Amino acid sequence: MKAAIRHLVRNRRRSLLTLLAVLCPVFALVVMFGFASANLSDMFDTVTRVDTGHLQIRHVDTRAAGSATALMQDPSPAIEALAGIDGIEWHTVRLDLPALASAGDRSRTVLIQGVVPEEIDPISSTRSLIVAGTYLTSDSPGVVIGKELADLLRVGVGDDLVLLGAHPETGVGVLRVPVVGIVDAPIAEMGRSVVQAPLALTRQLARSATAATAVVVRVAGVTGPWDSDRIDAVAAKLRAVLPADYVVLDWRDLVPQVDVFLRILNPALLIVAAIFFGLGALVVLNTVYLSVMERTRELGLILSLGASRGRVMRSILSEAGILAGVGAVGGALGGVGLVWIVEALGGIPLPAEYSAFAKAVGINSVLHLRVDAPQVLLAAAAMAVVAVLAAWVPALRASNLEPVEAMRYVE
Amino acid sequence: MSNSPLIRTIDLRKAYETEAVTTPALCGVDLDLHEKEFTAIAGPSGSGKSTLLHLLGGLDRPTSGEILLEGRPLSGLSKDQLARLRMTSIGFVFQAYNLIPVLTVLENTAFVLELQGVARAERIERARRILGELGIEKYADQFPNRISGGEQQRVAVARAVVSEPSIVLADEPTANLDSAASLELIDLMRRLNEGKGATFLFATHDARLLDRVSRVVTLVDGRISTDEVRDSA
């Protein structure tokens, strides 16, 4: 080991290059995975907190005529079914109703999200997104709209909206309601097309005192899409106890485009990781091979003195192993350090021209990084193993040298 | 000196082959070497001295013929068995590039003992002792590039004898040394031969050194031309 370290110190430049060939990919992967992980988590959180929940119980027909969600005239059997299921963090009833929102001579097709404000408040981020006015209360007749919709309809807090609700199962209802709050919605399309209203008010518009379109459920212990097993387990239990005229949909069914994005992202990250590993391995192979070439006479001497081929291999691999280990740990610590610094500074704000795009796809306009310990360990360990495997080829060559020929070798 | 030879070669031949040419290096060498001998192999360049030493040391394989080391034929040994034989029974001193540059003089001297699995404390003690006997203990913690060529060759001799092998093979050990250093090195080897009973066989083309040996085997064109036993110098 001492000799291996001295060899590495003796050839500082090459050792540094080998070290960097391991360190850089690990550093880049830790940061890349940290970025992906944090923003996946953000996107998942946005979708499941503000819109879909982890699961929804709906009427088995799912869709009514047109694009409207089928109504459950009485959601109480679904709520009762939830009582006996472990692992549920929270649930609430929601009534989504297509409507036309008008103010003056402007109008726009919207989706009214009828909610129980006091129930969604603990988990929803909507209150924190209010940029003008206040959030809803169950006993107030007002609505909250996105600032994009407020701009389109040219309304502000205190102005009235005329909502023309139209559902194929209940007919048409009309209400005039004031705007009590304006939110900066995390997804631009939501800001343009969602109106949040108290459930009771929405039921008036739907002309049904008990109607709902979904019971929205959040599952305990879910921190990101990687916890889908927990969601699936609860969904399976619910399906087993619900009456036949109800169906359980999970977030992947409800926002398949997000699921597709996440499904593409993981293989893409793995491909990038494989490219990093491959490049790192090539550099390690090259530098270790050069080292063996330069030390051919020394290796010939060692073999002449009676060293076994295994010993020669071990000596080359131990040098590669030291560099791989130090590089992997250095890369991991560097990556984790950068994540820590970025988060200590509050994340990376996107330039204004990219913020709109980020919002359109549901990504926070401040990018965050997240350290996922298993991912860091996996990236570091995998790169270290790849580096040692890359060194195997030149180590094998060294061990197969003929002592006399090796000692005659001229660089 | 016992009657059975330490090393015996029987019609030993070696030819180097390329695609177009076969170059004979040894052409039927029959040689017996006995314990405690201090023998020089003399001859001009290209006479086959180094080839003979390489074959005797198990560093290369003959084209035909046989080598018996302590009665044991080398021809059937695998690469790993030959490596083990070199480690346990043969000490080497080469013409140049004798020492491992990243090891200190002490570590170089103890290297073969380390290969043999001797415990650290013991190998350090034995290496220090032999360095002391050869008068180079003061260099124990130096790296090879900090000492002279003559001192490096002394360290190589120390390493060759520290494990008390059956024979020390030295291939032109004085080739890169000046006259004084060459004579000092040969005298040192001779002292080890007389004091410790170490068997030496070394190749040289320096006639001045031959006065100090007890036997001179002269090779010409791969054949033994003379085999002369002398009185101890």
Interface residues (C-beta under 8 A of the other chain):
Chain A: A3 R6 H7 R10 R297 E298 L301 I302 L303 S304 L305 G306 A307 S308 R309 R311 E402 P403 V404 M407
Chain B: H54 G57 L59 D60 K79 D80 A83 R84 L85 R86 M87 T88 I90 F92 F94 Y97 N98 I100 P101 V102 L103 E107 F111 V112 L115 R159
